[in-house]
Amino acid sequence: MPKRLTIEDFAVLRGPLESGRQGLGSLGGTLLIFIFLQAILFLLEYYVGGYSLFPNNEKIIMVHLWITLVLIIFSIIYSIPAIYLKSQKLQYFLVLLVSQNVGTVSLYLLVMFLIGTEEAGINADEKLLIMIAQLIILFGFLVFVATFIRLYILLRKGHYRKGSKNDVRRGKFETKSYIPIAILGSIGLVFVIQYLIRKSYIANLEILVVVIIGITIIYTMLFILPEQLVILYCKFRFKSFNFNRRGYLESED
């Protein structure tokens, strides 16, 4: 982010901190909840992966196991008030990592392992499974980039300034501005699903529904990631995006 953007340009992003939705205690509670979510999703991933034809699934599961264990350990540590009061930036960064691990990485692996099971009816070779995996990643990357560019343009135009006319009209404006990105994500989802159906790769309707829901959640998480990153940036750049030792939000710079 360019230095010429000031605290006023990011003021609206401070709202969740002011309301307490992203307060230190709330984030600590969120980390505790995500401990169980990560464990549950990994168990599902491990179970489905055992029946999947997806290449190198055992190695992938093992690597993700260690990543998840590390995140769970740090989640426990940073849910303790004495810890997160001293390193709240790391706490927010950890929440970002954990949420993406649950909503993006775990679901992505679960979706790919499901597609690779015999029950899905694909009976595909490794090249096809890898191609499907790459397609999902490609459209997810495009959603992330498009969302980041959109957010940057809004910041430059002052749509995240508090008290401005643009801020008053923000709800209406953002609803319209979501349309291109929603279309992009929908195109990616439809393209992948249509490809699978046209080739009769997924014969199990239940698995197809789970795959669609999973990819939708993945793209949604990638959609909110840019704003999470910008808030993290603001925490490092602006004192007023942080809390004091008593847990109160610092005054605006």
N, C-alpha and C positions, 0 to 999 in steps of 0.2 A: 504494500500500500504506500502511495506517495506521501511524503512528509507534509505536503501542503494541505492535506485533509486534517482538520482539527477535531477536537473533542466534540464540537457542535455537530459535525458531520456524522458522528456515530451515536448521537444522543438517544435515538429511539431504541438502539440495541441494548441500552442500559436498563430498559424497562423491566425485563425479567429479573434483573438483579434487585431493582427497587421494590418489586412486588413480593420478593422472597421466593419466587418459583425456582430461581437458580441461586438461592442463598447457600451459604456453606453447609448449614444443617440439612437443607433439602438435597444437596448434591451428595452429602454423606449417606443419607437414606437411600438415594438412588443407587449408589454403589453397592449397598447391601442387597438391594433387590436384584441388581444385575449379577451378583454372585450366583444366585440360584438360577437365573435365566441362562447364564453362560454354561453352568453345569448341565442343565436340562437339555439345551440345544446340542451340547457336545455329546451327550449320551445318545441322542437321536442320530447325530452324525456318525458316531461310532457304530451304532447298530445297523444303520442303512449302508454304511460304507463296507461292512462285512459281506454284503450281498451284491455289491456293485462291481461292474466291469470297468469302471473308470480307471484310467492308467495311473499307476503309482499311488493308489488310494491309501495304502497302509503308511507310506512315508508321509503323505500329506496329513493324515490323521495324527501321526506322531508329532510332527512339527506343530500342528495347531493345538495339540494337547499341551505342549510346553508353553506356547504363547498364552493359552487360556489360563494355565496354572499360575503363570507370572502375574497376569492381570488380576486374577482372583486374590492372590496374596497382597498385591498393592491395593486392591479395592478394600480389603479388610483394614489395612494400615491407614488408608486415607478416609475411612469412615469414622476415625477416632478424632474428636474435637481438638485434643492437644496437638495432633499432627497437622490437620488441615488448616488450623488457624495460623500456623507458621509457614505453610507452603501451599497457599490456595491456588496459585497458578498451576502447580503440578496436579492438584486435585481436579481442576477443570480439564486439564489435558488428559488426565486419566479417564474422566467421565466420557470425553470425546472418543478415546480409544476403545473403551469398553462398549459404548453404545454402537460403534461401528463394527466391533467384533461380533456383537450379537445380531444386529440388524443387517449387516452386509456380509462379512466373512463367513460366519456360521451358516446363514441361510443360503449363501451362494454354494458352499460345499454340500449342504444338504440337498439342494436342488440338483446339482450335478450328479451326486451319488444316486439320487432317485431316478434320474434319466438313464443312468447306467445299469439299473437293475433289470433282471430278466422279466419281472412283473410289469415293467413299463412297456414291454413289447418291442423295444428298439432292435435288439440283437445286432447292434452296430459295432463297427471296429473302432479302434482307439482314435484313428484320425477324425472320424465323424464326431466322437464325443469331445475331442479337443477343439474342433471347429465350432461346435455349439457353445462351448465354454468361452471361446474367444469372442464370439458374437455378443454374448451377454456382457462381457467385460467392455467391449467396444462401445456399445450403446450406453452403458453405465458411465463410461468415461466422458462421452459426449454430453450426457445429462449434467455431470459435474461441471464440466468446462462452461457449458451454456449458462448454468445457474451462477457460476462465479462471475462470468462476464456481466450478466444481468445485474448482480448485486453491486459490482464495481461501478457500473453506469449509474445506478440509483444513488450510490454514495456521492459520486461526482456531481450529480444534478441536485443534491440536497434533499432527497426524499427521506433521509433518515435524520433530518434536523427536527428538533422538538419545537413546537409552537409555530412553525411556518405553515403557509397555505398548503404546501406539498404534504406536510405531515397530516393535516386535517383530511386531505383527500387520499391519504396513503392506502387505506383499506380498499377503496374503489379502484385505485390505480394498480395496486399489486394483484388484484384479482384478474385484471386484464393482462398484466405482464406475465402471469403464470402460463398463459395459454400456449405460447410458442414452445416452452420447455415441456409442458404436459404433452403437447403434440409429439415432440421429439421422443420422449420416453415411451409414449403409446406406440409410436412407429417401431421402436426397437422391440417392445414386447410383442406386438402383433407380428412383426417380421419373424421373430424366433418361433413363436407358437404356430404361425401359418406354415412355416417351413417343416416343422415337426409333423403337423397334421397332414399336409399335402403328401408327404412321403410315407404317411402312415407309421411314423416312428413310435408314437406313444399311443398304444391301444387301450391302456387303462385310464378310464375317465377320471377316477379319483386322484391318480397320480398327476394327471394333466392339470386338474384344478389346483392341487398343492403347488405345482410348478408355477402356475400363473400367479397365485397369491405370493409365493416366495419372491419371484422376480419383481413384482409390484412393490413389495416392501423394500427390496434392495435398492430400487431406483428412488424410492421415497427417501431412504436414508442418505443416498448420494445427493439428493436435492437439498437436504438441510445441512449437509456437511460444510459448504462454503460459509454459511452464517456462523456455524460453530467455530470455524477457523478464524473468522474476523473478530468474534468476541474474544477468542484466545489472544489474538493480536492486540486488541484493545487492553486486555489485562496486563500485558507486558509494557504497553506504551503509556497508558493513562492510569494514574493513581486512583481516579474516581470509579474505575471498574473493579476495584478491589475492596475488601472489607478490613476494618481495623481489628485489633486483638480482642475487642469486646464483641465482635461479630456484626458491627454496624457498617453499612456502606459508607465509604469515604465521600466527602463532599466533592462537588464537581470542581475540576481544575479551573 
